[in-house]
């Protein structure tokens, strides 16, 4: 089984669906942001604050290079990972990329949950309407990068344990069919 990279907007379900998919397919799961946080002993927000986005993106690129050496796994990339120069080519050269898609409204509703706002300082003070505007702008900017994914998969149904498990099962079935035909 190759590496499977989940890409998409913050709030598209990369980590939630990735964990469930890994369990469904009996594979390891790696959240790239968590991997970076563990290695850096700091949160992504703290890293951004301490060294800035450019240095964070270099740390992220190096983390991606380490992750691919670990063998077969489901990898949840950070929302901005595919948007950095050369990262989509690297991802596509080392595994199967899947763009998780849903509506801007669904993403904004997920990001507006108190626990999500607390983890994301850049949106913490935004109103729900401002978060939706932010998501819509970010989606438009990032779409050309996400569109380079090998597959697209609808991640709208992740609002309950049952939906998460059903969606993971559907994605596992799709991957078995796609990878079986390679």
C-alpha angles and dihedrals in degrees: 000000000000127000110281115209120200113204133176146099123327103271095027090114103256094143097035095047092036093059092047092045092050090052091046092050096037092239135134118264125217123184104200093209092051090046090054092045092052093049093044096040088224137090121257088251091053092048091051090048095046102042107011132240098289093057091042090054090053090050088049092050091051090047090053090051091052093046093057090059091061096076129227114013146128106254121197106203124206113262092251097042096093091048096065119096111280097356097112091049089050093047093048092047092053104040149331116309122208123190110213108214135191137139125294088239092056092047092048091049090053093047091049092062107114094241091051094048089050090056094047112058094183091066100029095101096039123108117236090259091051090050090053091050090048092050092049092051093046092048091054092049095047101039095090089057097042090048089067089072117116093230138021122213130184110239097180096114103069101106098109138026090256092051091047092051093045091049092047090050091050091049092047090052091050092048092049089052094045096043092043089059094051 
